[in-house]
Amino acid sequence: MTFYDSFLHDVSFVDSLTHTNLMLFILLREYILSVRLGQSMFDDSVDGTPKMRMYMYFYDLLRKSSDDPFRCISEDSSLLPTSLKALVHGRIDRIRDSFEAVNYIHPSDVKTLLLSSSVSLDEDDGFFLTRDSVFGLFLRKFALGFHHQSFEEMCKFKYSFLRAYDKATSFKRIKYPFALPNSCNLQLLNSSTRTHTSETALQISSAVGQLGGRPDLDTKELDETFSRCKNLFPELPAPYYAAHLLAIRKRNISEAVDNLCSYFETRMASEWSDKGLKNTCAYMAVASANMHLSFGHWLRGKCLEKEALKKSLESESGASLNHLKITHSLLNTDTASFRYDSQIPQRIINRMPHVTMTELRTKFWSMVDSGASPSELFLLYFNSPVTMLPACFSICLLDIATVWSLYGYPILYTALLQCVINADCLQPCPMSDAVLSTAFAGMIKEFSAAGAVNEALNLANCVETVICRFSEKSTIHQARLQVELEQALRSGVDLAQCDRLVNALRLCCPWEAALYQAEVERLRGNCVTSHDLLQHVVQSALSRLKSATIKTSEVTSGAADSSTSLLNSSITFHVEPFSHLSIPVFDQHVPLGGIARLAQIAVRAEFALVELLISMQMYAQADQMLDEARCLAVQYGLCAAANKVCLLKHALRTLRSAPSSEPSVELDRVLCEALHQSDHSTQWRCLTYASRLRLRAFRSSAELGNFLQSHLQQLYGALTFYRSVDDRRRILDILALLAAALNSGGHIKERNELANAFHELRKECQFADTFLRGKYVVAVL
């Protein structure tokens, strides 16, 4: 006990840095790692080294410094098993690299290596492999002492150790008979490479979600590495599983299936008990279900989930049940708890935060889909114990940012996306590729909405070059296509180019492509075709929402039914004369963001239908469509969409009745909320709309003077914004509105200048002479 107390208190961290202690550190680490990988050092009859004798030798090294710390790994020494000597020699050769040495002796790595005292171990290993044992304390203390030094001091100590090692073992290295491939010694030599192979495979498996963010890693080199590992060690399971995960990242299902089957064949071959075989079968079903889930095979995943549950209950394995719980949460959109929670040991849940994280995200997005309030969503996240974990922080932050995008706060959304990118670059999460690609895609769209189109396209180029190499590349590609398509629609010059972009976008998201295709047809003047496309989108989305597993209220169901009946009674399909157009088929595709995003797309399609019906002077149908859009927006908590419904309602009333003397208080409130909940483009549209209403309402010269003083500057600001994004129709609209305002105020010279600019631009853009004639008073957004 006296030695134990002095070891804890009397000796400082840096004083523990000796050659003997570093040698003991390597011996302990390699032995513990071999135990964790399930490789016993004492099953071979060739090695007659008693386990307790080796432990006592370690204890003697711990108590006092040795004059020759390398004696135990020499050829003629019988203190250690031959296999452990080979592991130590291989590790010392690898830590000649300074960065490898720093990572190998890092305190966090040592903490992960040691087992907690709650884990059941063999009696001989219980006092040896846990964190609070004397050897566990030594490992932690030595790692802290090593990292208390500067990098130069670390390298200096390492070089002195390597010089002593080379001097002591220059003529005592174990000579392995390579000419005898069947000899036992050659198999012991391979154990060092075998352990290194297992370590490499485990590292790749844990970081497979971050491979796209590592430009120095070549997937072809990884494939070659796995191929060599399989040829050298065909019975080793780890390389097969790592190759399986990499194949999923590359979206190669046949390769993923082959590697998964090989992995479980090797696992089954190494199991001897019936319980172990059943547990392996349970893991096989769980991994297969997750694989099919990642490829979108939901029905196959559910079948495999049932098989995994059966095998897990037969094997009485809490670990496989825990993994099955993740699959259950991902495959089921309801928030019902896992039925077999009581059979999962609590200590296993505490050691697996990714289980809690998956449950949290599944419940969170189920609440979003059911229209929960923001306060309920944020309470759920902020009260979770895994939210602030370094490995989960960027994922949680991205979910919160996405919620703000649904509720319509783009400034906060953009700020949180920047925080997500910074947080994930500092501490990559297990799904770093997906997090970064989603965050950058949102940034690209926000840049475009703010008028920075060139910056958005440049950012897309940089992200595709540096980060995206796998399936997440489609997210950035979709964002780029939407930016280019928005810009092409603003200019309205080359509609054939718009068709090409729509066809490319259809491969990424058919819902977005259908909305843009309807806009292209409207610009062509095919209003009926545009109406039919939007009607098809609304019908498909409502049908998908009704068939979802989310529990909807009777009011909402009635709203959806009335919306469908309205659409069925509207204009029928008229697509036969247009050979270039085909009605899109959505199959079972759900847009990125789930049910809530699908509801947002349905509302956007209804808004487009409303504006189209207003342009066709079908005011009654437009008003009824706005009622359906309001029900859908309220059900799913789409606040920005609900505000836009109010604006369009007021615009519709303005068109159908005489102008009021002043906009109402309710309209001012809605406009104020819209300015806070919208992007820059929508903000300028709202400001222009307010100016249009006031210009139409004011009659006296005093009122017009006040209007010119307060609104003329913001109209010029809107003109500058629309010129920066080359939105020619909006530019002409602003010019007409400014000319009318100046004419009412008696500013004839300025009015004539704007009128000349209007006619020149209309001629340059090849618009018809009737474009916007007398339309400056039309109250549409």
C-alpha positions in Angstrom: 0.0 0.0 0.0 2.9 2.3 0.7 4.2 1.9 -2.8 0.7 2.4 -4.2 0.3 5.7 -2.3 3.8 6.9 -3.3 3.1 6.0 -6.9 -0.1 8.2 -6.9 1.2 11.2 -5.0 5.0 11.4 -4.6 6.2 11.0 -8.2 5.4 13.8 -10.7 4.2 13.1 -14.2 7.4 14.0 -16.0 9.6 12.0 -13.6 7.9 8.8 -14.8 9.5 9.2 -18.3 12.2 6.6 -18.3 13.2 3.9 -20.9 11.9 1.2 -18.5 8.5 2.9 -18.2 8.1 3.4 -21.9 9.0 -0.3 -22.4 6.4 -1.3 -19.8 3.9 1.1 -21.5 4.3 -0.7 -24.8 4.2 -4.2 -23.2 1.0 -3.3 -21.4 -0.7 -1.7 -24.3 0.0 -4.5 -26.8 -1.1 -7.1 -24.3 -4.4 -5.3 -23.5 -5.1 -4.7 -27.2 -4.6 -8.4 -27.9 -7.1 -9.3 -25.1 -9.6 -6.8 -26.4 -9.3 -8.3 -29.9 -9.9 -11.7 -28.5 -6.4 -13.1 -29.1 -5.1 -15.1 -26.2 -1.3 -15.2 -25.7 -1.4 -18.4 -23.8 -3.4 -20.9 -25.9 -0.3 -22.0 -27.8 1.4 -25.0 -26.3 4.8 -23.8 -27.5 4.7 -20.9 -25.1 5.1 -22.3 -21.6 5.0 -18.9 -19.9 2.7 -18.8 -17.0 0.4 -15.8 -17.0 1.1 -14.9 -13.3 4.8 -15.0 -13.9 4.5 -12.4 -16.6 2.3 -10.2 -14.4 4.9 -10.3 -11.6 7.6 -9.2 -14.1 5.5 -6.3 -15.1 5.0 -5.4 -11.5 8.8 -5.5 -10.9 9.3 -3.1 -13.8 6.7 -0.8 -12.3 8.4 -0.7 -8.9 11.9 -0.1 -9.9 13.9 0.9 -13.0 15.7 -1.9 -14.8 19.3 -1.6 -16.2 18.2 -3.6 -19.3 14.5 -3.0 -20.0 14.9 -4.8 -23.4 16.0 -8.1 -21.9 12.5 -9.4 -21.8 12.0 -9.2 -25.6 15.3 -10.8 -26.6 15.4 -14.1 -28.3 16.8 -16.1 -25.4 14.3 -14.7 -22.9 11.5 -16.8 -21.5 9.8 -14.1 -19.5 7.2 -13.2 -22.2 5.4 -15.3 -24.9 7.0 -15.2 -28.3 3.8 -13.7 -29.8 3.9 -10.8 -27.4 7.6 -10.2 -28.3 6.7 -10.0 -32.0 3.9 -7.5 -31.2 6.3 -5.3 -29.2 9.0 -5.3 -31.9 6.5 -4.4 -34.6 5.1 -1.5 -32.4 8.5 -0.1 -31.7 9.3 0.0 -35.4 6.1 1.9 -36.0 6.6 4.5 -33.3 9.8 5.6 -35.1 7.4 8.0 -36.8 6.9 10.9 -34.4 3.3 11.5 -35.1 2.6 7.8 -34.7 4.3 7.9 -31.3 2.3 11.0 -30.2 -1.0 9.3 -31.1 0.0 6.0 -29.6 0.7 7.5 -26.2 -2.2 10.0 -26.2 -4.2 10.1 -22.9 -7.5 9.9 -24.7 -6.4 6.8 -26.6 -5.2 5.2 -23.4 -8.5 6.0 -21.7 -10.4 4.4 -24.5 -8.2 1.3 -24.4 -8.8 0.6 -20.7 -11.9 -1.1 -19.6 -14.3 0.1 -16.9 -14.5 -1.9 -13.6 -18.1 -2.9 -14.4 -17.0 -5.1 -17.3 -16.8 -8.8 -16.4 -13.3 -10.2 -17.0 -11.2 -13.2 -16.2 -10.0 -13.3 -12.6 -6.4 -13.1 -13.8 -7.1 -10.0 -16.0 -9.6 -8.2 -13.7 -7.0 -6.4 -11.7 -4.8 -5.8 -14.8 -7.0 -4.3 -17.5 -9.2 -1.9 -15.7 -8.8 1.9 -15.4 -8.5 1.9 -11.6 -6.0 -0.9 -11.3 -2.3 -0.1 -10.6 -1.4 -0.9 -14.2 -4.3 1.3 -15.5 -3.1 4.2 -13.4 0.4 3.7 -14.6 -0.7 3.9 -18.3 -2.7 7.0 -17.7 0.0 8.7 -15.7 2.7 7.9 -18.2 0.6 9.3 -21.1 0.0 12.5 -19.2 3.7 12.9 -18.3 4.6 12.3 -22.0 2.2 15.0 -23.2 3.2 17.5 -20.5 6.4 18.0 -22.6 6.8 20.1 -25.7 6.9 18.3 -29.0 10.7 18.7 -29.3 11.1 17.1 -25.8 8.8 14.2 -26.8 11.0 13.6 -29.9 14.2 13.9 -27.9 13.0 11.3 -25.4 11.8 9.0 -28.1 15.1 9.1 -30.0 17.1 8.3 -26.9 14.8 5.3 -26.3 15.2 4.1 -29.9 19.0 4.4 -29.8 19.1 2.3 -26.6 16.7 -0.2 -28.2 18.7 -0.5 -31.4 21.9 -0.9 -29.4 20.4 -3.6 -27.2 18.7 -5.6 -29.9 21.1 -5.1 -32.9 22.3 -8.7 -32.5 19.4 -10.2 -30.6 16.5 -9.8 -33.0 14.4 -12.9 -33.4 15.3 -14.6 -36.6 12.2 -16.1 -38.3 12.7 -18.9 -40.8 10.9 -17.4 -43.8 11.8 -20.5 -45.8 9.5 -22.6 -43.7 6.0 -21.1 -44.3 4.3 -23.7 -42.1 6.5 -23.1 -39.1 4.9 -21.8 -35.9 7.4 -18.9 -35.7 6.2 -17.5 -39.0 2.6 -17.5 -37.7 3.8 -15.6 -34.6 5.6 -13.1 -36.8 2.3 -12.5 -38.6 0.5 -11.8 -35.3 2.1 -8.3 -35.2 0.9 -7.5 -38.7 -2.4 -9.2 -37.9 -2.9 -6.8 -34.9 -1.9 -3.8 -37.0 -4.4 -4.9 -39.7 -7.2 -5.2 -37.2 -6.4 -1.7 -35.8 -6.3 -0.2 -39.3 -9.7 -1.8 -40.2 -11.3 -0.6 -37.0 -10.0 2.9 -37.5 -11.4 3.0 -41.1 -14.7 1.6 -39.9 -15.1 4.2 -37.2 -14.1 7.0 -39.6 -16.0 5.8 -42.7 -18.4 8.7 -42.5 -15.5 11.2 -42.7 -13.6 9.7 -45.7 -15.0 12.3 -48.1 -13.5 15.1 -46.0 -10.0 13.6 -46.2 -8.5 14.5 -49.6 -5.3 12.7 -48.9 -7.1 9.3 -48.6 -7.6 7.6 -51.9 -10.4 5.0 -52.0 -8.5 3.0 -54.6 -5.6 2.7 -52.2 -8.1 1.6 -49.4 -9.5 -1.1 -51.7 -6.0 -2.3 -52.5 -5.2 -2.3 -48.7 -8.3 -4.4 -48.0 -7.4 -6.8 -50.8 -3.9 -7.4 -49.4 -5.3 -7.9 -46.0 -7.8 -10.4 -47.2 -5.1 -12.3 -49.1 -2.7 -12.4 -46.1 -5.3 -13.1 -43.5 -8.4 -14.6 -45.1 -9.8 -15.7 -41.7 -9.6 -12.2 -40.1 -13.1 -10.6 -40.0 -12.3 -6.9 -39.5 -11.0 -6.1 -43.1 -14.2 -7.6 -44.6 -16.5 -5.4 -42.4 -14.4 -2.3 -43.1 -14.6 -3.0 -46.8 -18.4 -3.5 -46.5 -18.8 -0.1 -44.9 -16.6 1.5 -47.6 -18.7 -0.2 -50.3 -21.9 1.3 -48.8 -20.2 4.8 -49.0 -19.4 4.1 -52.6 -23.1 3.1 -53.2 -22.0 -0.4 -54.5 -24.6 -2.8 -53.1 -23.2 -5.9 -54.7 -19.7 -5.3 -53.2 -21.3 -4.4 -49.9 -23.3 -7.7 -49.8 -20.2 -9.8 -50.7 -18.0 -8.3 -48.0 -20.8 -8.6 -45.4 -21.3 -12.2 -46.2 -17.5 -12.8 -46.0 -17.3 -11.0 -42.7 -20.0 -13.2 -41.1 -18.5 -16.4 -42.6 -15.2 -15.6 -40.8 -17.1 -14.7 -37.6 -19.1 -17.9 -37.7 -15.9 -19.9 -38.3 -14.3 -18.4 -35.1 -17.3 -19.2 -32.9 -17.5 -22.4 -30.9 -20.5 -22.1 -28.7 -24.2 -22.1 -29.8 -24.8 -18.8 -28.0 -22.0 -17.2 -29.9 -23.3 -18.5 -33.2 -26.8 -17.2 -32.5 -25.3 -13.8 -31.5 -23.4 -13.7 -34.8 -26.6 -14.5 -36.7 -28.3 -11.6 -34.9 -25.5 -9.2 -35.9 -25.7 -10.5 -39.4 -29.4 -9.6 -39.6 -28.9 -6.2 -38.0 -26.1 -5.2 -40.3 -28.1 -6.4 -43.3 -31.1 -4.4 -42.2 -28.9 -1.2 -41.9 -27.4 -1.8 -45.3 -30.8 -2.1 -47.0 -32.0 0.9 -45.1 -29.0 3.0 -46.4 -30.0 2.0 -49.9 -33.7 2.8 -49.4 -34.9 -0.8 -49.3 -37.5 -0.2 -46.5 -39.5 -3.4 -46.8 -36.4 -5.6 -47.0 -35.0 -3.8 -43.9 -38.2 -4.4 -41.9 -38.1 -8.2 -42.7 -34.5 -8.3 -41.6 -35.3 -6.4 -38.4 -37.8 -9.2 -37.5 -35.1 -11.8 -38.2 -32.6 -9.9 -36.1 -35.0 -9.7 -33.2 -35.6 -13.4 -33.2 -31.9 -14.2 -33.2 -31.1 -11.6 -30.6 -33.7 -13.0 -28.2 -32.4 -16.6 -28.8 -28.8 -15.6 -28.0 -29.8 -13.4 -25.0 -27.4 -10.8 -26.3 -27.8 -7.3 -25.0 -25.3 -5.9 -27.5 -27.2 -7.1 -30.6 -30.5 -5.9 -29.1 -28.9 -2.5 -28.6 -27.9 -2.3 -32.3 -31.4 -3.6 -33.2 -32.9 -0.7 -31.3 -31.1 1.7 -33.7 -32.5 -0.1 -36.7 -36.0 -0.1 -35.1 -35.8 3.6 -34.6 -34.7 4.3 -38.2 -37.3 2.0 -39.8 -40.3 3.3 -37.8 -41.5 6.8 -38.0 -43.7 6.7 -34.8 -42.2 7.4 -31.4 -43.2 4.1 -29.7 -40.5 2.8 -27.5 -38.6 -0.4 -28.3 -40.6 -3.3 -26.9 -37.5 -5.1 -25.5 -35.9 -2.2 -23.7 -36.0 -4.1 -20.4 -33.8 -6.9 -21.8 -30.9 -4.4 -22.7 -28.5 -4.0 -19.8 -28.2 -0.4 -18.7 -24.4 -0.4 -18.7 -24.4 -1.2 -22.4 -26.7 1.8 -23.2 -24.4 4.1 -21.2 -21.4 3.0 -23.3 -23.2 3.6 -26.6 -24.2 7.2 -27.1 -25.0 6.6 -30.7 -28.1 4.6 -29.7 -29.4 7.5 -27.6 -28.5 9.9 -30.4 -30.5 7.9 -33.0 -33.5 7.7 -30.7 -33.3 11.5 -30.1 -33.2 12.4 -33.8 -35.9 9.9 -34.7 -38.3 11.4 -32.1 -37.2 14.9 -33.0 -38.1 14.6 -36.7 -41.3 12.7 -35.9 -42.4 15.7 -33.8 -41.4 18.0 -36.6 -43.5 16.0 -39.0 -46.5 16.1 -36.6 -46.3 19.9 -36.4 -44.8 20.4 -32.9 -44.0 23.9 -31.7 -40.4 25.1 -31.7 -40.4 25.3 -27.9 -41.2 21.6 -27.6 -38.5 20.7 -30.2 -35.8 22.7 -28.5 -36.7 21.4 -25.0 -36.3 17.9 -26.4 -32.9 18.6 -27.7 -31.5 20.7 -24.9 -32.6 18.2 -22.3 -30.9 15.3 -23.9 -27.5 14.2 -22.4 -25.9 13.5 -25.8 -26.5 16.9 -27.3 -23.2 18.4 -26.1 -21.1 15.4 -26.7 -18.2 16.4 -29.1 -19.1 13.5 -31.5 -22.8 14.6 -31.7 -22.7 18.4 -31.4 -22.5 19.2 -35.1 -25.3 16.8 -35.9 -27.6 18.3 -33.3 -26.7 21.8 -34.5 -27.6 20.9 -38.1 -31.0 19.5 -37.0 -31.8 22.8 -35.2 -30.6 24.8 -38.2 -32.8 22.8 -40.5 -35.8 23.4 -38.3 -35.2 27.2 -38.5 -35.2 26.9 -42.3 -38.6 25.2 -42.1 -40.0 27.9 -39.9 -38.6 30.7 -42.1 -35.7 32.4 -40.4 -32.9 32.4 -43.0 -30.5 34.7 -41.1 -30.5 32.4 -38.1 -30.4 29.4 -40.4 -27.3 30.7 -42.2 -25.5 31.6 -38.9 -26.1 28.1 -37.5 -24.9 26.5 -40.7 -21.6 28.4 -40.3 -21.4 27.1 -36.7 -22.1 23.6 -38.0 -19.2 23.8 -40.5 -16.8 25.2 -37.9 -17.8 22.6 -35.2 -17.5 19.7 -37.6 -14.1 20.8 -38.9 -12.8 21.1 -35.3 -14.3 17.8 -34.2 -15.5 15.6 -37.1 -18.6 13.6 -36.2 -19.2 9.9 -37.3 -21.3 11.2 -40.3 -19.1 14.2 -41.1 -19.6 13.9 -44.9 -23.4 14.1 -44.7 -23.3 16.9 -42.2 -20.8 19.1 -44.2 -22.5 18.5 -47.5 -25.9 19.3 -46.1 -24.6 22.5 -44.4 -22.7 23.7 -47.5 -25.8 23.0 -49.7 -27.9 25.2 -47.4 -25.2 27.9 -47.6 -25.1 27.8 -51.4 -28.9 28.3 -51.6 -28.8 31.1 -49.1 -26.1 32.9 -51.0 -28.2 32.6 -54.1 -31.3 34.0 -52.4 -29.2 36.9 -51.0 -28.1 37.8 -54.6 -24.6 36.5 -54.3 -25.0 34.0 -57.2 -21.3 34.0 -58.2 -20.2 33.3 -54.6 -22.7 30.5 -54.4 -21.4 28.8 -57.6 -17.8 29.3 -56.5 -18.6 27.7 -53.1 -20.2 24.7 -54.9 -17.0 24.2 -56.9 -14.8 24.3 -53.8 -17.0 21.9 -51.9 -17.1 19.4 -54.7 -13.3 19.6 -55.1 -12.4 19.3 -51.5 -15.1 17.3 -49.7 -17.6 15.3 -51.8 -16.6 12.0 -53.3 -19.5 9.8 -52.4 -23.3 9.9 -52.3 -23.3 13.3 -50.6 -22.1 14.8 -53.8 -25.6 14.7 -55.1 -26.7 17.2 -52.4 -24.2 19.8 -53.6 -25.0 19.0 -57.2 -28.7 19.6 -56.5 -27.9 22.9 -54.8 -25.8 24.0 -57.8 -28.5 23.1 -60.3 -31.2 25.0 -58.3 -28.9 28.1 -58.2 -28.3 27.9 -62.0 -32.0 27.3 -62.7 -33.1 30.2 -60.5 -30.8 32.5 -62.4 -31.9 31.2 -65.8 -35.6 31.7 -64.8 -34.8 35.3 -63.6 -33.3 36.3 -66.9 -35.9 34.3 -68.9 -33.7 34.4 -72.0 -32.9 30.7 -72.8 -35.8 28.5 -71.8 -34.1 25.5 -73.6 -31.3 25.8 -71.1 -33.9 25.8 -68.3 -35.3 22.5 -69.8 -31.8 20.9 -69.6 -31.3 22.0 -66.1 -34.7 20.7 -65.1 -34.0 17.3 -66.6 -30.7 17.2 -64.7 -32.4 18.2 -61.4 -35.0 15.5 -61.9 -32.3 12.9 -61.1 -31.6 14.5 -57.7 -35.2 15.5 -56.6 -38.2 15.0 -58.9 -40.4 17.2 -56.7 -38.2 20.2 -57.1 -37.8 19.5 -60.8 -41.6 19.4 -61.3 -42.0 22.8 -59.6 -39.4 24.4 -61.8 -40.8 22.8 -64.9 -44.2 24.3 -64.1 -42.5 27.7 -63.9 -40.7 27.2 -67.2 -44.0 26.3 -68.9 -45.6 29.5 -67.4 -42.9 31.6 -68.9 -43.5 30.0 -72.2 -47.1 31.0 -72.0 -48.5 27.5 -71.5 -50.6 28.4 -68.4 -52.8 25.3 -68.7 -49.8 22.9 -68.8 -48.2 24.7 -65.9 -51.5 24.3 -64.0 -51.6 20.6 -64.7 -48.1 20.1 -63.5 -48.7 22.0 -60.3 -52.0 20.1 -59.8 -50.1 16.8 -60.2 -47.5 17.8 -57.6 -50.2 18.8 -55.0 -52.2 15.7 -55.6 -49.1 13.4 -55.2 -47.9 15.2 -52.1 -51.3 15.2 -50.4 -51.7 11.5 -51.2 -48.2 10.7 -49.8 -48.9 12.8 -46.7 -52.3 11.0 -46.1 -50.6 7.6 -46.5 -47.8 8.4 -44.0 -47.9 6.9 -40.6 -48.2 10.3 -38.9 -51.4 10.8 -37.0 -53.3 13.8 -38.5 -56.3 15.5 -37.1 -59.7 15.3 -38.6 -59.6 18.9 -39.6 -56.5 18.4 -41.5 -57.7 15.2 -43.2 -60.8 17.1 -44.2 -58.7 19.9 -45.6 -56.7 17.4 -47.6 -59.8 15.7 -48.9 -61.4 19.0 -49.9 -58.2 20.1 -51.6 -58.1 16.9 -53.6 -61.7 17.3 -54.6 -61.1 20.9 -55.7 -58.2 19.8 -57.8 -60.1 16.9 -59.3 -62.9 19.4 -60.3 -60.4 21.8 -61.8 -58.9 21.9 -65.2 -58.0 18.4 -66.5 -54.7 17.4 -68.0 -53.9 18.9 -71.4 -50.4 17.6 -72.1 -50.9 15.8 -75.4 -50.0 18.8 -77.7 -46.7 19.3 -75.9 -44.4 16.5 -77.1 -41.4 17.8 -75.0 -43.3 17.5 -71.8 -44.2 14.4 -69.7 -46.0 14.2 -66.4 -43.4 13.3 -63.7 -43.6 10.1 -61.8 -42.6 10.3 -58.1 -42.8 6.6 -57.2 -42.0 6.4 -53.5 -39.4 9.2 -53.5 -39.5 11.4 -50.4 -37.5 14.6 -50.6 -34.5 15.3 -48.3 -36.0 16.5 -45.0 -38.8 13.9 -44.8 -42.5 14.5 -44.4 -42.1 18.1 -43.2 -40.2 19.0 -46.4 -42.8 17.2 -48.5 -45.5 19.3 -46.9 -43.4 22.4 -47.6 -43.2 21.4 -51.3 -47.0 20.9 -51.4 -47.5 24.4 -50.0 -45.1 25.9 -52.5 -47.0 24.2 -55.3 -50.3 25.6 -54.0 -48.8 29.1 -53.9 -47.7 28.7 -57.5 -51.2 27.6 -58.4 -52.7 30.6 -56.6 -50.5 33.1 -58.5 -51.3 31.3 -61.7 -55.0 31.3 -61.0 -54.8 35.1 -60.2 -53.1 35.8 -63.5 -56.0 33.9 -65.2 -58.5 36.0 -63.2 -59.9 32.8 -61.5 -60.2 34.6 -58.1 -62.7 32.2 -56.4 -60.6 29.1 -57.1 -57.5 31.0 -55.9 -59.2 31.9 -52.7 -60.2 28.3 -52.0 -56.7 27.1 -52.8 -55.3 29.6 -50.2 -57.6 28.1 -47.6 -56.2 24.7 -48.2 -52.6 26.0 -48.1 -53.3 27.7 -44.8 -54.6 24.4 -43.3 -51.5 22.5 -44.5 -49.1 25.3 -43.2 -50.8 25.3 -39.8 -50.7 21.6 -39.5 -47.0 21.3 -40.0 -46.0 24.5 -38.3 -44.8 26.3 -41.4 -44.9 29.9 -40.0 -43.5 31.6 -43.1 -45.9 29.9 -45.4 -48.8 30.9 -43.1 -47.7 34.5 -43.3 -47.5 34.3 -47.1 -51.1 33.0 -47.2 -52.2 36.2 -45.3 -50.3 38.4 -47.8 -51.9 36.6 -50.8 -55.3 36.8 -49.2 -54.9 40.5 -48.9 -53.7 40.8 -52.5 -56.7 38.8 -53.7 -59.1 41.1 -51.8 -57.4 44.1 -53.3 -57.9 42.8 -56.8 -61.5 41.9 -56.2 -62.6 45.2 -54.5 -61.9 48.9 -54.4 -58.6 50.0 -52.9 -58.7 50.9 -49.2 -57.4 54.2 -47.8 -54.6 52.5 -45.8 -53.3 49.0 -45.3 -54.8 47.3 -42.2 -53.0 46.7 -38.9 -53.1 43.0 -39.5 -51.4 43.4 -42.9 -48.7 45.5 -41.3 -48.1 42.8 -38.7 -47.9 40.1 -41.3 -45.5 42.2 -43.4 -43.3 42.8 -40.4 -43.2 39.1 -39.6 -42.5 38.3 -43.3 -39.5 40.7 -43.3 -38.0 38.7 -40.3 -38.9 35.2 -41.7 -37.8 35.6 -45.3 -34.7 35.7 -47.4 -33.4 38.9 -49.1 -35.3 38.2 -52.3 -38.7 37.8 -50.5 -38.0 40.8 -48.3 -37.6 43.0 -51.4 -40.8 41.6 -52.9 -42.7 42.4 -49.6 -41.3 45.9 -49.5 -42.3 46.5 -53.1 -45.7 45.1 -52.4 -46.2 47.5 -49.5 -45.1 50.4 -51.7 -47.5 49.4 -54.4 -50.5 49.3 -52.0 -49.7 52.7 -50.6 -49.3 54.2 -54.1 -52.6 52.9 -55.1 -54.4 54.1 -51.9 -53.0 57.7 -51.6 -54.8 60.4 -53.6 -53.7 63.8 -52.2 -50.4 65.5 -53.0 -49.4 65.6 -49.4 -49.8 61.9 -49.1 -47.8 61.3 -52.2 -45.1 63.6 -51.0 -44.8 61.5 -47.8 -44.8 58.3 -49.9 -42.0 59.5 -52.1 -39.9 60.5 -49.1 -40.3 57.2 -47.3 -40.6 54.6 -50.1 -38.6 55.9 -53.1 -35.3 55.0 -51.5 -36.3 51.5 -50.8 -37.7 51.1 -54.3 -34.3 52.1 -55.7 -32.8 49.5 -53.3 -35.0 46.9 -54.7 -34.1 48.0 -58.2 -30.4 47.6 -57.3 -31.0 44.1 -55.9 -32.9 42.9 -59.0 -30.2 44.3 -61.3 -27.6 42.3 -59.4 -29.4 39.1 -60.0 -30.5 40.0 -63.5 -34.3 39.5 -62.7 -35.5 41.4 -65.8 -39.2 41.1 -65.2 -38.9 42.4 -61.6 -36.7 45.3 -63.0 -39.3 46.3 -65.4 -42.0 46.1 -62.7 -39.9 48.4 -60.4 -39.3 50.8 -63.2 -43.0 51.0 -64.0 -43.8 51.5 -60.3 -41.2 54.2 -59.9 -42.4 56.0 -63.0 -46.0 56.0 -61.8 -44.9 57.3 -58.4 -42.8 60.1 -59.9 -45.6 61.0 -62.3 -48.1 61.3 -59.4 -45.7 63.6 -57.6 -45.1 65.8 -60.6 -41.5 64.8 -61.2 -41.9 64.7 -65.0 -38.2 64.7 -66.0 -37.3 61.8 -63.7 -40.5 60.0 -64.9 -39.4 60.4 -68.6 -35.9 59.0 -67.9 -37.4 55.9 -66.2 -39.9 55.5 -69.0 -37.2 55.5 -71.6 -35.2 53.0 -69.6 -38.3 50.8 -69.3 -38.9 50.8 -73.1 -35.3 50.1 -73.9 -35.0 47.2 -71.5 -38.3 45.7 -72.7 -37.1 45.9 -76.2 -33.8 44.4 -75.3 -35.4 41.5 -73.4 -37.8 40.9 -76.4 -40.9 41.2 -74.2 -44.3 42.0 -75.8 -45.4 45.6 -76.1 -48.3 44.8 -73.7 -46.0 43.6 -71.0 -46.9 45.4 -67.7 -49.0 47.9 -69.5 -51.3 49.3 -66.8 -50.1 46.5 -64.4 -48.2 48.6 -61.9 -51.3 48.6 -59.6 -51.8 44.8 -59.6 -51.3 43.7 -56.0 -49.4 40.4 -56.5 -46.2 39.3 -54.8 
